[in-house]
Amino acid sequence: MDVHLTIHGRQGLAGQIYRQLRAGVMDGRLAPGQRLPSTRELALQLGVSRKTTLDVFERLIAEGYLRSRAGDGTFVADAMTRLAPPPPMPATSPAAGSIWARLEDALPMTPADTPPAYDFVGGVTDKSLFPFDQWRRCVSHALRVQARGRGTYRDPAGEQELRQAVASYLAFSRAVVSHWHEVVITQGAQQALDLLTKVSVRPGEVVAMEDPGYPPARIIFAALGAQVVPVPVDEEGLVVDALPANARMVYVTPSHQFPLGMPMSLERRLALLEWAQRHGALVVEDDYDGEFRFEGRPMESLKSLDTAGVVAYVGTFSKTIFPELRVGYVIPPAPLGSALRRAKQVGDWHSCTMTQAALAKFMLDGYFAKHLRRMHKEYAARRAALLEHLRGDLAPWLTPLPCAVGIHLVAAIRAPQDESDMIRRAAAESVGLYGMAGMFVSQAPRPGLLFGYGGIGVTAIHAGLARLASALAGRRQDAA
Ligand SMILES: Cc1ncc(COP(=O)(O)O)c(C=O)c1O
C-alpha cells in the first residue's frame, strides 16, 4: 500500500521520514497490523536511497513502532498506545463561530458499540437475514459493468437502471407514479433532505416540521440556516391549522409518523396539500418505512394526491436493506428537478455507480421483492411478540400507541413511572430501551419508549421483555 509522506528539500531525509511515520503510528492514521511498503518501494516513491529507508525502518522497529516478519514484510506494531485526541478547538478557532460548532450532536440514534443483550434500538435492520449471496452476484455484475465504462463522471441524478427500478417499484408497491427521469438517487433520505432544503429554502427562512419529530431532519434544516418551527401532532398527524404562515417547506412522515407511529389522516393530508398550495410551500413526504404494513389498507401517499405539484417524495433503502448502503431517492415537483440535480452535482457529483448498478440488478432480478416479503413476515412476527408483552405482562407500566406500519413502535409510560428510571431499570437487566424526551421540541415530552424491532429476533424479544417484566414486578412487590 502507499504511504503518503512529504519530503522538503534534500536535508535530513531520514529524520523527515522517521518523524512522519512515527506520527502516523501514534495518531492512528497507520493502523495496528497495517502493512507498510517495502523499504525498496518507499525509497523509489520518495526518491531517496534504499539505505535511508532501511535506517528509518530499523530505528522504528528498534523503538517498537513497527515489527518485521521475516519474508513477509514490515507492519505497524499491534500494541501501540495512542496519543490522546487533540483538545477541543479554542473559542477563537475559525470553526467556532459557524453554525456547525453550535449544532447538537448530529445523529443521536447510532447504536452503542457493545449493545445490551436485548437491544430495542431503532434505525437498524437485520443483516443476518439479508441474501448476501445474491447481493454478491449483483456486485459482481456491477463490477463487470463498471469495467466496461469510460471512467468518467456520470449523471448526478443517478444511473438510469436504478432510477427505472425505483420508479417501477414505487408505482407497483407504493402507488407513487413517476417517470424514471424524475427520480434523483441520493445518499440516503438524509441527503434528499439536505438537497431539498438547499434548493428551496434560504437561510433564515422557515421550515416547519412535526413535533415530536425526526431529530436528523431537524438538524439538517438548522445546519443549512433555516429557522425550524416545531408544529404539534395529534392522533391524526400534523396539526395543519398550527402551521406558521411563512413556512417555505413542511417536513412530514405521513405513513408512519416519526416517532409516534400513527398515519396522517386523509383529511389532514388533503388539508396540508391545500395549505401548501395556498402558501406556496414545498411539502416533503418522508416515506422511510412504509413498506412494512401489518394492518389495514395503505393510505394514499401525499405524492399521489398532489395535483398542484407541491410534494417532494423521499424514500430510502435504509429500512428495507440496511442503512450502510446509503441509498435513498427523491421525486421532487417537476420545477425543482433541475436545481436538485445541480445541487447533487455540486455536492458530490453523483452517488457511487457501483452500488447503484448492484442495487438496480438486485431489484430488476426480483431479489429485492423476495427479500421484502421475507422481512415482512419476520417483522410481523417480531411486532406480534412485542405487542404480546406490551399488552400482557408489561401492561401495568406501558401502553402501545396505535401503529400499523414500520419497524418500530412506541409505548407510552404509565404514570407515575418515569422514562429515565424505566431505561435505567431495563439496562440493569441488559435490555436496551430508548426514550422519547429528545424528540419533543416545543411540547412537554410525553414519557414513552421507542421499541425498534429491526435488530432483535422473536426469541430475544420474548426473553428480554420477560426479564424486564419480572424485574419491574419485583420492584412493585418490594414497594408494596
Ligand atoms: C424518519 C426517518 N426518515 C429517514 C430515515 C432514514 O434515513 P437515511 O435514508 O438517511 O438512512 C429514518 C431512519 O431511521 C427515519 O427514521
The ligand as an ORCA input file, in Angstrom:
! r2SCAN-3c Opt
* xyz 0 1
  C     -37.994      9.433      9.838
  C     -36.836      8.794      9.144
  N     -36.503      9.208      7.927
  C     -35.474      8.665      7.256
  C     -34.730      7.643      7.805
  C     -33.611      7.027      7.025
  O     -32.611      7.917      6.736
  P     -31.428      7.528      5.769
  O     -32.014      7.076      4.479
  O     -30.656      8.780      5.642
  O     -30.644      6.430      6.415
  C     -35.019      7.190      9.076
  C     -34.194      6.150      9.700
  O     -34.227      5.850     10.851
  C     -36.103      7.769      9.761
  O     -36.448      7.343     10.986
*
